[in-house]
């Protein structure tokens, strides 16, 4: 998160703090849902939630 704050204006987050917060929150909620869906297999849950959050925040940053 600190990296995103430092590079806030370089990526798609420059559309405003409210939109950035809503989008990032939505991605993190989605990652949490993925985690809970796969909670019986902990390694898969960690990998899938991490991948979901990384791809989601990356998509938000560049679009």
Predicted model as a PDB file, atoms N, CA, C, CB and O in Angstrom, pLDDT in the B-factor column:
MODEL        1                                                                  
ATOM      1  N   UNK A   1       0.825  -1.194   0.000  1.00 66.00           N  
ATOM      2  CA  UNK A   1       0.000   0.000   0.000  1.00 66.00           C  
ATOM      3  C   UNK A   1       0.869   1.257   0.000  1.00 66.00           C  
ATOM      4  CB  UNK A   1      -0.938  -0.001   1.208  1.00 66.00           C  
ATOM      5  O   UNK A   1       0.507   2.260  -0.616  1.00 66.00           O  
ATOM      6  N   UNK A   2       1.997   1.209   0.678  1.00 75.00           N  
ATOM      7  CA  UNK A   2       2.868   2.375   0.710  1.00 75.00           C  
ATOM      8  C   UNK A   2       3.391   2.694  -0.691  1.00 75.00           C  
ATOM      9  CB  UNK A   2       4.038   2.143   1.680  1.00 75.00           C  
ATOM     10  O   UNK A   2       3.535   3.859  -1.060  1.00 75.00           O  
ATOM     11  N   UNK A   3       3.673   1.650  -1.460  1.00 69.00           N  
ATOM     12  CA  UNK A   3       4.149   1.857  -2.830  1.00 69.00           C  
ATOM     13  C   UNK A   3       3.078   2.552  -3.665  1.00 69.00           C  
ATOM     14  CB  UNK A   3       4.544   0.514  -3.477  1.00 69.00           C  
ATOM     15  O   UNK A   3       3.391   3.443  -4.455  1.00 69.00           O  
ATOM     16  N   UNK A   4       1.810   2.148  -3.497  1.00 64.00           N  
ATOM     17  CA  UNK A   4       0.724   2.782  -4.241  1.00 64.00           C  
ATOM     18  C   UNK A   4       0.582   4.252  -3.867  1.00 64.00           C  
ATOM     19  CB  UNK A   4      -0.591   2.050  -3.988  1.00 64.00           C  
ATOM     20  O   UNK A   4       0.309   5.090  -4.726  1.00 64.00           O  
ATOM     21  N   UNK A   5       0.765   4.564  -2.598  1.00 67.00           N  
ATOM     22  CA  UNK A   5       0.661   5.952  -2.157  1.00 67.00           C  
ATOM     23  C   UNK A   5       1.769   6.798  -2.779  1.00 67.00           C  
ATOM     24  CB  UNK A   5       0.724   6.037  -0.623  1.00 67.00           C  
ATOM     25  O   UNK A   5       1.523   7.927  -3.203  1.00 67.00           O  
ATOM     26  N   UNK A   6       2.982   6.261  -2.836  1.00 71.00           N  
ATOM     27  CA  UNK A   6       4.097   7.013  -3.414  1.00 71.00           C  
ATOM     28  C   UNK A   6       3.912   7.255  -4.909  1.00 71.00           C  
ATOM     29  CB  UNK A   6       5.405   6.276  -3.173  1.00 71.00           C  
ATOM     30  O   UNK A   6       4.325   8.294  -5.423  1.00 71.00           O  
ATOM     31  N   UNK A   7       3.298   6.311  -5.606  1.00 65.00           N  
ATOM     32  CA  UNK A   7       3.143   6.418  -7.060  1.00 65.00           C  
ATOM     33  C   UNK A   7       1.696   6.719  -7.450  1.00 65.00           C  
ATOM     34  CB  UNK A   7       3.608   5.126  -7.738  1.00 65.00           C  
ATOM     35  O   UNK A   7       1.258   6.353  -8.540  1.00 65.00           O  
ATOM     36  N   UNK A   8       0.968   7.372  -6.578  1.00 61.00           N  
ATOM     37  CA  UNK A   8      -0.466   7.618  -6.746  1.00 61.00           C  
ATOM     38  C   UNK A   8      -0.790   8.306  -8.071  1.00 61.00           C  
ATOM     39  CB  UNK A   8      -0.982   8.463  -5.597  1.00 61.00           C  
ATOM     40  O   UNK A   8      -1.715   7.889  -8.768  1.00 61.00           O  
ATOM     41  N   UNK A   9      -0.046   9.348  -8.428  1.00 60.00           N  
ATOM     42  CA  UNK A   9      -0.358  10.122  -9.625  1.00 60.00           C  
ATOM     43  C   UNK A   9       0.147   9.500 -10.923  1.00 60.00           C  
ATOM     44  CB  UNK A   9       0.212  11.487  -9.489  1.00 60.00           C  
ATOM     45  O   UNK A   9      -0.221   9.961 -12.003  1.00 60.00           O  
ATOM     46  N   UNK A  10       0.973   8.471 -10.842  1.00 58.00           N  
ATOM     47  CA  UNK A  10       1.543   7.880 -12.041  1.00 58.00           C  
ATOM     48  C   UNK A  10       0.623   6.853 -12.700  1.00 58.00           C  
ATOM     49  CB  UNK A  10       2.854   7.237 -11.707  1.00 58.00           C  
ATOM     50  O   UNK A  10       0.831   6.492 -13.859  1.00 58.00           O  
ATOM     51  N   UNK A  11      -0.369   6.391 -11.989  1.00 55.00           N  
ATOM     52  CA  UNK A  11      -1.219   5.323 -12.486  1.00 55.00           C  
ATOM     53  C   UNK A  11      -2.669   5.759 -12.489  1.00 55.00           C  
ATOM     54  CB  UNK A  11      -1.046   4.063 -11.649  1.00 55.00           C  
ATOM     55  O   UNK A  11      -2.954   6.931 -12.245  1.00 55.00           O  
ATOM     56  N   UNK A  12      -3.583   4.860 -12.754  1.00 57.00           N  
ATOM     57  CA  UNK A  12      -4.996   5.169 -12.848  1.00 57.00           C  
ATOM     58  C   UNK A  12      -5.622   5.668 -11.557  1.00 57.00           C  
ATOM     59  CB  UNK A  12      -5.720   3.977 -13.301  1.00 57.00           C  
ATOM     60  O   UNK A  12      -6.759   6.139 -11.568  1.00 57.00           O  
ATOM     61  N   UNK A  13      -4.902   5.574 -10.444  1.00 61.00           N  
ATOM     62  CA  UNK A  13      -5.430   6.059  -9.182  1.00 61.00           C  
ATOM     63  C   UNK A  13      -5.532   7.578  -9.143  1.00 61.00           C  
ATOM     64  CB  UNK A  13      -4.568   5.576  -8.048  1.00 61.00           C  
ATOM     65  O   UNK A  13      -6.086   8.128  -8.190  1.00 61.00           O  
ATOM     66  N   UNK A  14      -5.024   8.255 -10.132  1.00 62.00           N  
ATOM     67  CA  UNK A  14      -5.086   9.718 -10.158  1.00 62.00           C  
ATOM     68  C   UNK A  14      -6.491  10.234 -10.466  1.00 62.00           C  
ATOM     69  CB  UNK A  14      -4.104  10.261 -11.185  1.00 62.00           C  
ATOM     70  O   UNK A  14      -6.701  11.446 -10.507  1.00 62.00           O  
ATOM     71  N   UNK A  15      -7.439   9.356 -10.681  1.00 69.00           N  
ATOM     72  CA  UNK A  15      -8.816   9.781 -10.952  1.00 69.00           C  
ATOM     73  C   UNK A  15      -9.523  10.270  -9.700  1.00 69.00           C  
ATOM     74  CB  UNK A  15      -9.603   8.642 -11.566  1.00 69.00           C  
ATOM     75  O   UNK A  15     -10.661  10.735  -9.768  1.00 69.00           O  
ATOM     76  N   UNK A  16      -8.875  10.170  -8.588  1.00 71.00           N  
ATOM     77  CA  UNK A  16      -9.445  10.680  -7.350  1.00 71.00           C  
ATOM     78  C   UNK A  16      -9.319   9.683  -6.226  1.00 71.00           C  
ATOM     79  CB  UNK A  16     -10.889  11.045  -7.547  1.00 71.00           C  
ATOM     80  O   UNK A  16      -9.321   8.471  -6.438  1.00 71.00           O  
ATOM     81  N   UNK A  17      -9.210  10.217  -5.027  1.00 75.00           N  
ATOM     82  CA  UNK A  17      -9.025   9.379  -3.858  1.00 75.00           C  
ATOM     83  C   UNK A  17     -10.244   8.501  -3.586  1.00 75.00           C  
ATOM     84  CB  UNK A  17      -8.727  10.236  -2.651  1.00 75.00           C  
ATOM     85  O   UNK A  17     -10.091   7.341  -3.201  1.00 75.00           O  
ATOM     86  N   UNK A  18     -11.432   9.027  -3.776  1.00 78.00           N  
ATOM     87  CA  UNK A  18     -12.642   8.252  -3.517  1.00 78.00           C  
ATOM     88  C   UNK A  18     -12.751   7.059  -4.459  1.00 78.00           C  
ATOM     89  CB  UNK A  18     -13.877   9.138  -3.652  1.00 78.00           C  
ATOM     90  O   UNK A  18     -13.025   5.943  -4.018  1.00 78.00           O  
ATOM     91  N   UNK A  19     -12.539   7.287  -5.741  1.00 78.00           N  
ATOM     92  CA  UNK A  19     -12.590   6.176  -6.702  1.00 78.00           C  
ATOM     93  C   UNK A  19     -11.500   5.145  -6.436  1.00 78.00           C  
ATOM     94  CB  UNK A  19     -12.457   6.705  -8.128  1.00 78.00           C  
ATOM     95  O   UNK A  19     -11.735   3.944  -6.568  1.00 78.00           O  
ATOM     96  N   UNK A  20     -10.321   5.604  -6.066  1.00 78.00           N  
ATOM     97  CA  UNK A  20      -9.226   4.686  -5.754  1.00 78.00           C  
ATOM     98  C   UNK A  20      -9.559   3.848  -4.530  1.00 78.00           C  
ATOM     99  CB  UNK A  20      -7.921   5.459  -5.526  1.00 78.00           C  
ATOM    100  O   UNK A  20      -9.301   2.644  -4.505  1.00 78.00           O  
ATOM    101  N   UNK A  21     -10.128   4.481  -3.522  1.00 81.00           N  
ATOM    102  CA  UNK A  21     -10.481   3.759  -2.293  1.00 81.00           C  
ATOM    103  C   UNK A  21     -11.595   2.752  -2.545  1.00 81.00           C  
ATOM    104  CB  UNK A  21     -10.907   4.743  -1.195  1.00 81.00           C  
ATOM    105  O   UNK A  21     -11.548   1.635  -2.030  1.00 81.00           O  
ATOM    106  N   UNK A  22     -12.582   3.130  -3.321  1.00 82.00           N  
ATOM    107  CA  UNK A  22     -13.688   2.218  -3.628  1.00 82.00           C  
ATOM    108  C   UNK A  22     -13.185   1.033  -4.445  1.00 82.00           C  
ATOM    109  CB  UNK A  22     -14.810   2.957  -4.391  1.00 82.00           C  
ATOM    110  O   UNK A  22     -13.531  -0.111  -4.149  1.00 82.00           O  
ATOM    111  N   UNK A  23     -12.385   1.287  -5.451  1.00 83.00           N  
ATOM    112  CA  UNK A  23     -11.869   0.210  -6.285  1.00 83.00           C  
ATOM    113  C   UNK A  23     -10.960  -0.734  -5.525  1.00 83.00           C  
ATOM    114  CB  UNK A  23     -11.130   0.779  -7.455  1.00 83.00           C  
ATOM    115  O   UNK A  23     -11.071  -1.952  -5.663  1.00 83.00           O  
ATOM    116  N   UNK A  24     -10.065  -0.182  -4.725  1.00 85.00           N  
ATOM    117  CA  UNK A  24      -9.157  -1.017  -3.942  1.00 85.00           C  
ATOM    118  C   UNK A  24      -9.923  -1.823  -2.906  1.00 85.00           C  
ATOM    119  CB  UNK A  24      -8.090  -0.157  -3.258  1.00 85.00           C  
ATOM    120  O   UNK A  24      -9.621  -2.996  -2.683  1.00 85.00           O  
ATOM    121  N   UNK A  25     -10.905  -1.209  -2.278  1.00 88.00           N  
ATOM    122  CA  UNK A  25     -11.731  -1.936  -1.301  1.00 88.00           C  
ATOM    123  C   UNK A  25     -12.487  -3.077  -1.969  1.00 88.00           C  
ATOM    124  CB  UNK A  25     -12.724  -0.979  -0.613  1.00 88.00           C  
ATOM    125  O   UNK A  25     -12.588  -4.170  -1.412  1.00 88.00           O  
ATOM    126  N   UNK A  26     -13.014  -2.827  -3.154  1.00 89.00           N  
ATOM    127  CA  UNK A  26     -13.738  -3.872  -3.875  1.00 89.00           C  
ATOM    128  C   UNK A  26     -12.817  -5.039  -4.223  1.00 89.00           C  
ATOM    129  CB  UNK A  26     -14.369  -3.302  -5.149  1.00 89.00           C  
ATOM    130  O   UNK A  26     -13.221  -6.197  -4.128  1.00 89.00           O  
ATOM    131  N   UNK A  27     -11.598  -4.743  -4.620  1.00 89.00           N  
ATOM    132  CA  UNK A  27     -10.635  -5.798  -4.932  1.00 89.00           C  
ATOM    133  C   UNK A  27     -10.293  -6.596  -3.675  1.00 89.00           C  
ATOM    134  CB  UNK A  27      -9.356  -5.199  -5.551  1.00 89.00           C  
ATOM    135  O   UNK A  27     -10.219  -7.824  -3.726  1.00 89.00           O  
ATOM    136  N   UNK A  28     -10.085  -5.922  -2.559  1.00 91.00           N  
ATOM    137  CA  UNK A  28      -9.743  -6.616  -1.321  1.00 91.00           C  
ATOM    138  C   UNK A  28     -10.901  -7.451  -0.793  1.00 91.00           C  
ATOM    139  CB  UNK A  28      -9.310  -5.618  -0.269  1.00 91.00           C  
ATOM    140  O   UNK A  28     -10.682  -8.524  -0.231  1.00 91.00           O  
ATOM    141  N   UNK A  29     -12.123  -6.978  -0.964  1.00 93.00           N  
ATOM    142  CA  UNK A  29     -13.300  -7.773  -0.573  1.00 93.00           C  
ATOM    143  C   UNK A  29     -13.402  -9.014  -1.454  1.00 93.00           C  
ATOM    144  CB  UNK A  29     -14.605  -6.927  -0.678  1.00 93.00           C  
ATOM    145  O   UNK A  29     -13.707 -10.101  -0.963  1.00 93.00           O  
ATOM    146  N   UNK A  30     -13.148  -8.857  -2.747  1.00 93.00           N  
ATOM    147  CA  UNK A  30     -13.168  -9.998  -3.656  1.00 93.00           C  
ATOM    148  C   UNK A  30     -12.092 -11.015  -3.272  1.00 93.00           C  
ATOM    149  CB  UNK A  30     -12.968  -9.531  -5.108  1.00 93.00           C  
ATOM    150  O   UNK A  30     -12.342 -12.220  -3.292  1.00 93.00           O  
ATOM    151  N   UNK A  31     -10.907 -10.539  -2.925  1.00 94.00           N  
ATOM    152  CA  UNK A  31      -9.838 -11.444  -2.495  1.00 94.00           C  
ATOM    153  C   UNK A  31     -10.229 -12.169  -1.211  1.00 94.00           C  
ATOM    154  CB  UNK A  31      -8.523 -10.669  -2.286  1.00 94.00           C  
ATOM    155  O   UNK A  31      -9.919 -13.350  -1.050  1.00 94.00           O  
ATOM    156  N   UNK A  32     -10.903 -11.480  -0.300  1.00 94.00           N  
ATOM    157  CA  UNK A  32     -11.364 -12.130   0.932  1.00 94.00           C  
ATOM    158  C   UNK A  32     -12.408 -13.199   0.634  1.00 94.00           C  
ATOM    159  CB  UNK A  32     -11.941 -11.092   1.902  1.00 94.00           C  
ATOM    160  O   UNK A  32     -12.402 -14.260   1.259  1.00 94.00           O  
ATOM    161  N   UNK A  33     -13.294 -12.935  -0.302  1.00 95.00           N  
ATOM    162  CA  UNK A  33     -14.292 -13.934  -0.692  1.00 95.00           C  
ATOM    163  C   UNK A  33     -13.637 -15.163  -1.317  1.00 95.00           C  
ATOM    164  CB  UNK A  33     -15.299 -13.325  -1.672  1.00 95.00           C  
ATOM    165  O   UNK A  33     -14.065 -16.292  -1.078  1.00 95.00           O  
ATOM    166  N   UNK A  34     -12.600 -14.937  -2.118  1.00 94.00           N  
ATOM    167  CA  UNK A  34     -11.857 -16.054  -2.693  1.00 94.00           C  
ATOM    168  C   UNK A  34     -11.194 -16.857  -1.580  1.00 94.00           C  
ATOM    169  CB  UNK A  34     -10.801 -15.551  -3.705  1.00 94.00           C  
ATOM    170  O   UNK A  34     -11.209 -18.087  -1.610  1.00 94.00           O  
ATOM    171  N   UNK A  35     -10.612 -16.171  -0.601  1.00 95.00           N  
ATOM    172  CA  UNK A  35      -9.983 -16.832   0.533  1.00 95.00           C  
ATOM    173  C   UNK A  35     -10.991 -17.720   1.262  1.00 95.00           C  
ATOM    174  CB  UNK A  35      -9.386 -15.795   1.498  1.00 95.00           C  
ATOM    175  O   UNK A  35     -10.711 -18.886   1.540  1.00 95.00           O  
ATOM    176  N   UNK A  36     -12.169 -17.160   1.570  1.00 94.00           N  
ATOM    177  CA  UNK A  36     -13.169 -17.923   2.312  1.00 94.00           C  
ATOM    178  C   UNK A  36     -13.741 -19.081   1.494  1.00 94.00           C  
ATOM    179  CB  UNK A  36     -14.291 -17.007   2.755  1.00 94.00           C  
ATOM    180  O   UNK A  36     -14.123 -20.108   2.055  1.00 94.00           O  
ATOM    181  N   UNK A  37     -13.801 -18.920   0.181  1.00 93.00           N  
ATOM    182  CA  UNK A  37     -14.296 -20.000  -0.665  1.00 93.00           C  
ATOM    183  C   UNK A  37     -13.335 -21.189  -0.670  1.00 93.00           C  
ATOM    184  CB  UNK A  37     -14.513 -19.495  -2.091  1.00 93.00           C  
ATOM    185  O   UNK A  37     -13.764 -22.334  -0.813  1.00 93.00           O  
ATOM    186  N   UNK A  38     -12.057 -20.926  -0.517  1.00 93.00           N  
ATOM    187  CA  UNK A  38     -11.045 -21.981  -0.581  1.00 93.00           C  
ATOM    188  C   UNK A  38     -10.403 -22.266   0.778  1.00 93.00           C  
ATOM    189  CB  UNK A  38      -9.971 -21.602  -1.579  1.00 93.00           C  
ATOM    190  O   UNK A  38      -9.318 -22.844   0.825  1.00 93.00           O  
ATOM    191  N   UNK A  39     -11.033 -21.882   1.867  1.00 89.00           N  
ATOM    192  CA  UNK A  39     -10.407 -21.943   3.181  1.00 89.00           C  
ATOM    193  C   UNK A  39     -10.030 -23.354   3.627  1.00 89.00           C  
ATOM    194  CB  UNK A  39     -11.319 -21.340   4.189  1.00 89.00           C  
ATOM    195  O   UNK A  39      -9.183 -23.501   4.508  1.00 89.00           O  
ATOM    196  N   UNK A  40     -10.618 -24.374   3.062  1.00 92.00           N  
ATOM    197  CA  UNK A  40     -10.268 -25.745   3.468  1.00 92.00           C  
ATOM    198  C   UNK A  40      -8.886 -26.150   2.964  1.00 92.00           C  
ATOM    199  CB  UNK A  40     -11.315 -26.734   2.950  1.00 92.00           C  
ATOM    200  O   UNK A  40      -8.232 -27.011   3.552  1.00 92.00           O  
ATOM    201  N   UNK A  41      -8.454 -25.540   1.895  1.00 93.00           N  
ATOM    202  CA  UNK A  41      -7.114 -25.798   1.351  1.00 93.00           C  
ATOM    203  C   UNK A  41      -6.307 -24.508   1.502  1.00 93.00           C  
ATOM    204  CB  UNK A  41      -7.176 -26.270  -0.169  1.00 93.00           C  
ATOM    205  O   UNK A  41      -6.306 -23.656   0.613  1.00 93.00           O  
ATOM    206  N   UNK A  42      -5.626 -24.377   2.634  1.00 93.00           N  
ATOM    207  CA  UNK A  42      -4.960 -23.119   2.982  1.00 93.00           C  
ATOM    208  C   UNK A  42      -3.952 -22.640   1.932  1.00 93.00           C  
ATOM    209  CB  UNK A  42      -4.259 -23.275   4.300  1.00 93.00           C  
ATOM    210  O   UNK A  42      -3.984 -21.457   1.594  1.00 93.00           O  
ATOM    211  N   UNK A  43      -3.062 -23.478   1.396  1.00 93.00           N  
ATOM    212  CA  UNK A  43      -2.120 -22.980   0.381  1.00 93.00           C  
ATOM    213  C   UNK A  43      -2.825 -22.439  -0.869  1.00 93.00           C  
ATOM    214  CB  UNK A  43      -1.159 -24.093  -0.021  1.00 93.00           C  
ATOM    215  O   UNK A  43      -2.413 -21.426  -1.434  1.00 93.00           O  
ATOM    216  N   UNK A  44      -3.879 -23.119  -1.287  1.00 93.00           N  
ATOM    217  CA  UNK A  44      -4.626 -22.638  -2.451  1.00 93.00           C  
ATOM    218  C   UNK A  44      -5.340 -21.333  -2.135  1.00 93.00           C  
ATOM    219  CB  UNK A  44      -5.638 -23.694  -2.916  1.00 93.00           C  
ATOM    220  O   UNK A  44      -5.414 -20.448  -2.987  1.00 93.00           O  
ATOM    221  N   UNK A  45      -5.867 -21.201  -0.916  1.00 94.00           N  
ATOM    222  CA  UNK A  45      -6.554 -19.977  -0.522  1.00 94.00           C  
ATOM    223  C   UNK A  45      -5.594 -18.792  -0.508  1.00 94.00           C  
ATOM    224  CB  UNK A  45      -7.201 -20.147   0.854  1.00 94.00           C  
ATOM    225  O   UNK A  45      -5.929 -17.707  -0.984  1.00 94.00           O  
ATOM    226  N   UNK A  46      -4.403 -19.006   0.038  1.00 94.00           N  
ATOM    227  CA  UNK A  46      -3.406 -17.933   0.086  1.00 94.00           C  
ATOM    228  C   UNK A  46      -2.988 -17.523  -1.321  1.00 94.00           C  
ATOM    229  CB  UNK A  46      -2.174 -18.373   0.897  1.00 94.00           C  
ATOM    230  O   UNK A  46      -2.920 -16.335  -1.637  1.00 94.00           O  
ATOM    231  N   UNK A  47      -2.710 -18.511  -2.157  1.00 95.00           N  
ATOM    232  CA  UNK A  47      -2.265 -18.220  -3.528  1.00 95.00           C  
ATOM    233  C   UNK A  47      -3.357 -17.526  -4.334  1.00 95.00           C  
ATOM    234  CB  UNK A  47      -1.840 -19.511  -4.237  1.00 95.00           C  
ATOM    235  O   UNK A  47      -3.087 -16.548  -5.031  1.00 95.00           O  
ATOM    236  N   UNK A  48      -4.578 -18.020  -4.244  1.00 95.00           N  
ATOM    237  CA  UNK A  48      -5.667 -17.442  -5.031  1.00 95.00           C  
ATOM    238  C   UNK A  48      -6.025 -16.038  -4.553  1.00 95.00           C  
ATOM    239  CB  UNK A  48      -6.898 -18.340  -4.967  1.00 95.00           C  
ATOM    240  O   UNK A  48      -6.268 -15.153  -5.373  1.00 95.00           O  
ATOM    241  N   UNK A  49      -6.060 -15.824  -3.243  1.00 95.00           N  
ATOM    242  CA  UNK A  49      -6.373 -14.490  -2.724  1.00 95.00           C  
ATOM    243  C   UNK A  49      -5.267 -13.500  -3.068  1.00 95.00           C  
ATOM    244  CB  UNK A  49      -6.583 -14.538  -1.203  1.00 95.00           C  
ATOM    245  O   UNK A  49      -5.549 -12.357  -3.427  1.00 95.00           O  
ATOM    246  N   UNK A  50      -4.018 -13.926  -2.962  1.00 93.00           N  
ATOM    247  CA  UNK A  50      -2.905 -13.058  -3.335  1.00 93.00           C  
ATOM    248  C   UNK A  50      -2.918 -12.702  -4.808  1.00 93.00           C  
ATOM    249  CB  UNK A  50      -1.599 -13.714  -2.987  1.00 93.00           C  
ATOM    250  O   UNK A  50      -2.699 -11.549  -5.182  1.00 93.00           O  
ATOM    251  N   UNK A  51      -3.173 -13.692  -5.635  1.00 94.00           N  
ATOM    252  CA  UNK A  51      -3.234 -13.448  -7.074  1.00 94.00           C  
ATOM    253  C   UNK A  51      -4.404 -12.533  -7.421  1.00 94.00           C  
ATOM    254  CB  UNK A  51      -3.354 -14.771  -7.837  1.00 94.00           C  
ATOM    255  O   UNK A  51      -4.267 -11.641  -8.258  1.00 94.00           O  
ATOM    256  N   UNK A  52      -5.543 -12.747  -6.788  1.00 94.00           N  
ATOM    257  CA  UNK A  52      -6.714 -11.901  -7.032  1.00 94.00           C  
ATOM    258  C   UNK A  52      -6.429 -10.452  -6.659  1.00 94.00           C  
ATOM    259  CB  UNK A  52      -7.922 -12.419  -6.243  1.00 94.00           C  
ATOM    260  O   UNK A  52      -6.750  -9.543  -7.425  1.00 94.00           O  
ATOM    261  N   UNK A  53      -5.837 -10.230  -5.503  1.00 93.00           N  
ATOM    262  CA  UNK A  53      -5.564  -8.854  -5.093  1.00 93.00           C  
ATOM    263  C   UNK A  53      -4.491  -8.214  -5.970  1.00 93.00           C  
ATOM    264  CB  UNK A  53      -5.132  -8.814  -3.626  1.00 93.00           C  
ATOM    265  O   UNK A  53      -4.612  -7.043  -6.327  1.00 93.00           O  
ATOM    266  N   UNK A  54      -3.454  -8.952  -6.321  1.00 91.00           N  
ATOM    267  CA  UNK A  54      -2.401  -8.393  -7.169  1.00 91.00           C  
ATOM    268  C   UNK A  54      -2.920  -8.040  -8.557  1.00 91.00           C  
ATOM    269  CB  UNK A  54      -1.244  -9.374  -7.285  1.00 91.00           C  
ATOM    270  O   UNK A  54      -2.633  -6.964  -9.080  1.00 91.00           O  
ATOM    271  N   UNK A  55      -3.681  -8.945  -9.146  1.00 91.00           N  
ATOM    272  CA  UNK A  55      -4.223  -8.666 -10.475  1.00 91.00           C  
ATOM    273  C   UNK A  55      -5.254  -7.544 -10.439  1.00 91.00           C  
ATOM    274  CB  UNK A  55      -4.849  -9.924 -11.061  1.00 91.00           C  
ATOM    275  O   UNK A  55      -5.294  -6.697 -11.332  1.00 91.00           O  
ATOM    276  N   UNK A  56      -6.083  -7.545  -9.406  1.00 89.00           N  
ATOM    277  CA  UNK A  56      -7.108  -6.498  -9.301  1.00 89.00           C  
ATOM    278  C   UNK A  56      -6.529  -5.119  -9.104  1.00 89.00           C  
ATOM    279  CB  UNK A  56      -8.039  -6.803  -8.172  1.00 89.00           C  
ATOM    280  O   UNK A  56      -6.942  -4.168  -9.768  1.00 89.00           O  
ATOM    281  N   UNK A  57      -5.579  -4.999  -8.200  1.00 85.00           N  
ATOM    282  CA  UNK A  57      -4.960  -3.696  -7.959  1.00 85.00           C  
ATOM    283  C   UNK A  57      -4.106  -3.281  -9.162  1.00 85.00           C  
ATOM    284  CB  UNK A  57      -4.097  -3.734  -6.674  1.00 85.00           C  
ATOM    285  O   UNK A  57      -4.052  -2.102  -9.510  1.00 85.00           O  
ATOM    286  N   UNK A  58      -3.446  -4.247  -9.790  1.00 84.00           N  
ATOM    287  CA  UNK A  58      -2.701  -3.946 -11.008  1.00 84.00           C  
ATOM    288  C   UNK A  58      -3.604  -3.456 -12.129  1.00 84.00           C  
ATOM    289  CB  UNK A  58      -1.940  -5.167 -11.465  1.00 84.00           C  
ATOM    290  O   UNK A  58      -3.258  -2.522 -12.852  1.00 84.00           O  
ATOM    291  N   UNK A  59      -4.752  -4.084 -12.269  1.00 84.00           N  
ATOM    292  CA  UNK A  59      -5.704  -3.654 -13.301  1.00 84.00           C  
ATOM    293  C   UNK A  59      -6.209  -2.250 -13.003  1.00 84.00           C  
ATOM    294  CB  UNK A  59      -6.892  -4.639 -13.396  1.00 84.00           C  
ATOM    295  O   UNK A  59      -6.309  -1.421 -13.907  1.00 84.00           O  
ATOM    296  N   UNK A  60      -6.526  -1.979 -11.749  1.00 81.00           N  
ATOM    297  CA  UNK A  60      -6.976  -0.643 -11.381  1.00 81.00           C  
ATOM    298  C   UNK A  60      -5.900   0.415 -11.640  1.00 81.00           C  
ATOM    299  CB  UNK A  60      -7.384  -0.619  -9.917  1.00 81.00           C  
ATOM    300  O   UNK A  60      -6.204   1.534 -12.051  1.00 81.00           O  
ATOM    301  N   UNK A  61      -4.666   0.054 -11.399  1.00 76.00           N  
ATOM    302  CA  UNK A  61      -3.574   1.019 -11.544  1.00 76.00           C  
ATOM    303  C   UNK A  61      -3.317   1.396 -12.987  1.00 76.00           C  
ATOM    304  CB  UNK A  61      -2.312   0.466 -10.942  1.00 76.00           C  
ATOM    305  O   UNK A  61      -2.917   2.525 -13.267  1.00 76.00           O  
ATOM    306  N   UNK A  62      -3.539   0.479 -13.902  1.00 75.00           N  
ATOM    307  CA  UNK A  62      -3.187   0.750 -15.288  1.00 75.00           C  
ATOM    308  C   UNK A  62      -4.374   0.992 -16.212  1.00 75.00           C  
ATOM    309  CB  UNK A  62      -2.395  -0.375 -15.812  1.00 75.00           C  
ATOM    310  O   UNK A  62      -4.187   1.127 -17.421  1.00 75.00           O  
ATOM    311  N   UNK A  63      -5.583   1.051 -15.676  1.00 70.00           N  
ATOM    312  CA  UNK A  63      -6.750   1.315 -16.521  1.00 70.00           C  
ATOM    313  C   UNK A  63      -7.543   2.472 -16.020  1.00 70.00           C  
ATOM    314  CB  UNK A  63      -7.632   0.109 -16.608  1.00 70.00           C  
ATOM    315  O   UNK A  63      -8.559   2.829 -16.617  1.00 70.00           O  
TER     316      UNK A  63                                                      
ENDMDL                                                                          
END                                                                             
